Amino acid sequence: MKITKKKISNLTKCYAIALLTVGGQERILVAAEKHDPCLLFDLEGNQVDQVWDEPGGVMTMVQVPGHDGQFLATHQFYSPNDSKEARIVVVTRKGQGQWDVQTLVDLPHVHRFDILTRNGVHYLIACALKSGHDYKEDWTKPGAVYAAVLPDDLSAFNGDNQLELTCIKDNMLKNHGYTRCVEDGVVTAIISADSGVYQFIPPASADGGWTINPLIGEAASDAVYLDLDGDGEKELGVLSPFHGDVISIWKKKDGAFSKVWQFEKPAEFTHAIYGGDLCGKPAFVVGHRKGERNLMAITFDGSGYQVEVIDRDCGPANVFHFVRDGVDVILATNREIDEVAMYTLEEE
């Protein structure tokens, strides 16, 4: 691939990324893990607004469907050891430089969340990394996955009137990983924890229940679910264990997944992840935050899995893929060097 890198910002401990429609135009949100701003960029990487100065602690941001300039975000998740005050907020644009922030729901240790839509109903799914701790690195209190029907109008929610959540799966130790996957036309959630990787399928109607399918039982930090080798059946690209150093691919055989490929050397603190099309073929993009701190793309060339380094010594926390004028772009929050970077990728 021909790769062109453009640094668009120096944002301390940059972390979360999302697309947001503002005034009918697609924009890019980037927010920080610590007490730092949330910035808004155009698709070329030019800063066009600042959403807030602090508090930060932003792990996830997602646009509210059908609402221009409105999104949900986590606040005050500063680390696994400093996330008791974490919550999900509703952010609404009122004008240039004017953004209203209200609490949607207090959810200690909430790390990832999303809005999934099925048959016209919007569902909030939220993942708490743990349920509490008594001391640093205390992992004795497993997290859980929560859900709720998300009303179309969120204007009534605030710190005193919060959205009610229902626990749909508990005992999720180190409940860290989240990606989307479309299965039979339904947008589903791939959630990774110490007990394995699961697919969460939203209800067919607002009064229905969630379907939870275990995929593998190995401890995982993150995973993507896509057809990498083109045989018509999805594989799992897995980062393991929690914040671990193993990158692997799992394939289903006789109804069960087994590991068919593993990256040849340790990739310390695997974290950034994307699975989807890249330059016309399926790709599994991974970044790790210690050691060589590389950003890599893994593809299948007909005979085996190939690894191409997109960037070196950058330490990405998250990556986000979009297409601009027919060209693939990866945006990375290179947290370990406080750099927000835009990579344009084209076939050579």
N, C-alpha and C positions, 0 to 999 in steps of 0.2 A: 504494500500500500504506500501511496504517497501521503506523508503526514506533515501538516503544517501546524505549528503551535503558536498560539497568541496568548500572552498573559493579559488578563483583563482587570485584575485587581490584586492588591495585597490586603487580605482580610485575615486578621489574627484568628487562628484556630477555625478557619472556614470549614463548613461541614455540610449542611443540608442544601439541596437543589430542587427546584420545581419550575415547571412552565406555568405562566399565569396570563390569561387574557385580560388586557387592560385597555379600555377604550376601543375594543374590537381588534386590537393588535396583540400578537403573541410577544410576551416578555419572559425574562428569566429571573427568578428569585434565587438569591444566595444568602444564607444565614450562617451564623457562627455558633460554635459549641459553647463558648464561654460568654463573658459579659461584653458582647460586641454587636455591631449593627446587622440589620437585614437590608440588603441592597437589591435594587431592581435594574436590570440591564435590557437593552434591546438584543435582537438575535445576532447582531454583529459584535456584541460585547461591550457596547458603550453604556456607561451608567446613566440612567435617566431619572432615578429617584432613590430616596432612602426611606424605608418603611418604618423602622424604629432604631433608636440608639442602643437600647437594652430592654429587657434583661438577658436576651440570648438563651443559651441552653436549648438550641433548636435541633432536634433530630430528624424531623419530618415536616414537610409542607405539602398540602394538596389543595388544588382549586376546588371550590364548591361548585358542583355541576349547575350550569345554567345561570350563574351569577358573575357578571363581569367585575373584575377587580376584587373578588372576595375569595379568601382561602382560609384553611385551617392550619394551625402550626402547633408544635409542642413548644412550651416555654419551661425554662428552669430545670432541664435535664443536663447538668454540667458534667456528670460522669456517673458510672454505676454506683459510686460511693457518695454522690452528692445529687440525688434526684428525688428526695422525699417530697419536695414541693412541686414536682412536675405536674403540668396540666396541659390540656388542649384548649387553644384559644381560637376565636373567630376574628379574622382581620378583614376589614372592609374599607375600601378606598373611598374617601370623601372628596378628594381633589389632590392636585400636585402637592406632595409633601404632607398630605393630611390623610392619616390612616387611623381608623378607630379599632381598638383592640378590646375584646370582651372575653371573659372566661366562658367556654362551652361546658367543660367538665374538669374538675380536679381528679387526676388519676396518678397517684404516686408511682414513680419509676416508669411512666409510659415512654417507650422508646420509638417504636414504629406504629403507624396507623395508616388507614387508607379509607377512601370512599368507593365502594363497589356498587354498581347499578345493575339491577336485573328486573326485567319486565316493568320498567318505569319507576321502581322503588329504589331509593338511595339508602345504602347501609353503611354505617360507620363500623369499622373493625379496628380495634386498638389492642396493642400488645405491650404488656408491662413486663419489663426485664426481670423483675423480682417483686416480691410483695412486702419487703421490708428488710432492714438490716440493723444489727446492734453494734457493729464495729466495721472497720475498713476490710474490704474483701470478704464480707460475710455473705455466703451463698446458701445459707440454710433455709431460706424462705423463698420457695419457687414463685415465679410469676404466673401470669394467666393471660388468656385472650378474652376480650370483651367485645360486645356488639350492641348496636341499637339501630332502629330505623331513624334516619336523619330527615327531619322535616324540611320542607322546601324553604320556609322562612325561618331564619335563625336569629332574627332581631330581638326576640324575647329573652334570649339566654344571656346570663351574666353570672357574677359570683354568687348571687343569692338565688338564682333560678337556673339550675343546671340540668343538662341532658342526663337522663337515667340510663345507665348501662347494665347489661346482663352478662354475667360470666358464661362463656360458651365452652371453655376448656381451661381447667386449672392444672396445677402441678407441672408447670412449664419452666423448669430450671434453666436459667440463662437463655431466656426467650428473646433472642436477638434478631434473627434474620427475617426479612420480609421482601418479597417480590411479587409482581402480578404475573398471571398466566391465563391465557384464553383457552378454555376447554369446551369444545362443542358449542361455540358461540357465546359462552358464559364467561365473564371475567371473574377469575378466582384468585385466591391468595395462597402463596407458598410461604409457609412459616417454619422457621428453623429454631430448634432448641437443643438442650442437652439430650433429650430423649429421642431426637430424630427430626425428620422433615415431614411436614404434613401439608395436605391441600385442603383449604377451607372453601367450600362452595356456598354462596349465599342462597337464602330461601327463594323459592319460585314465587312466593307471595309474602306480603308483610306479616301475616300471622303464621308463617311456616317456620321450620327449624333449619339450622345450618347443618350441612353435611361435612364431616371431617374424615378425610382419607389418609391414613398413614402411608408414607411412601418408602422411607428407609428408617431403620432404628439406630443408625449411627449418630453420635453427637455431631451437631453441625452449627456453624456460626451464621451461614447464609447459603442460599441455594437458588438456582434458576432451573426452569423446567421447559425445555424446548427441543425440537428435532435438529440436532447438530449434524448428524451424518446423512440426512436426507432419505431415510428408509421409511418415513411415514409414521414413526413412533418416537415420542419424546424421550430424551435422556435428561438426567439430572446432572447439572454442574454444581459441585459442592465445595464450600470452603469449610474446613474443620480442623480441630474442634472449635470451641468458643475463642474468637480472636487468635485462631491457631495458624499453623504454617503449612497445611496440606491443601492442595488443589487437586480435585479428582472429578472424574466423570463416571456416572453409573448408568447402566443399561438394563432394561427389563428382559428377563429370560425366564420362561415357564412361570410367568405371573409374578416374579419377584425381581427386585433390583440387585445387581451385583456390580462391583467396581471393575471397570474395563480399562481405565487409564488414570495415571497419576503423574503430576508434574515431577520432573526428575530431581528437583532439589527443594529444600524447604523455602517457603516464602513467608517470612515472619510477619505476624500480625495481619493476616489477610482480612480485607474489609470491603473495599469498593467492589461493586458487582453490577453487571448488566448482562442480559441474555436476549438476543434478538438479531434482526438483520443488520449487517454492517457491510457496506460496499457490495451489496447484491447477494450475500450469502449469510447463513446463520453464524453467529459468533457468541462466544462466552468471554466477556471482558472482566478482568480481575485486576485489582490494585492491592498492594500491601504496604504497611506503614513502618516496618522496621527492616533491618538488613539492607538489601539492595533497593528497597522501596520503589519497585517498578510498577508501571501500568502496562498490562499485556492483553493481547487478543488471542483467543484459542479458536481455531477453526478446523474443519475436517476436509482433507483434500482428495478423498477417494481411497487412499491407502492407510491413512492414519491421522492423528491429531497433530496440528502444527501450532507452534507458539511464536507470535511476533511481538516484540517489545514496541510499545507506542511511545513511552517516555521512561527515562531512568532517573532514579534518586529523587523522586517527587513526593512519595508518601501520600497517595490519595486516600481520603476517607470515604468519598462517594463519587459516583459518576452518573451522568444523565445523558441519554442519547436523543437527538432530534435531527430532523432533516430540514435544511435551509436551502431553498432554490435548487432542490434535487440533489444536494450534496450532504453526505453524512457528517454530523458534528457530534463530538463527545465533549461535554463540559465536565471538568473534574475539580473538586475541591481538594487541592493538594495540601492537606492540613498540616503536615509535618514541616512544610516550608512556607506556610501562610500565603499560599498562592492560589488564586482562581484562574484556571487555564482552559482555553478553548482549543480543541484539536479538530482540524478539518482533515477528513480521510477520503482519499479517492483511489480508485483502481489504477495501477500503473499500466 
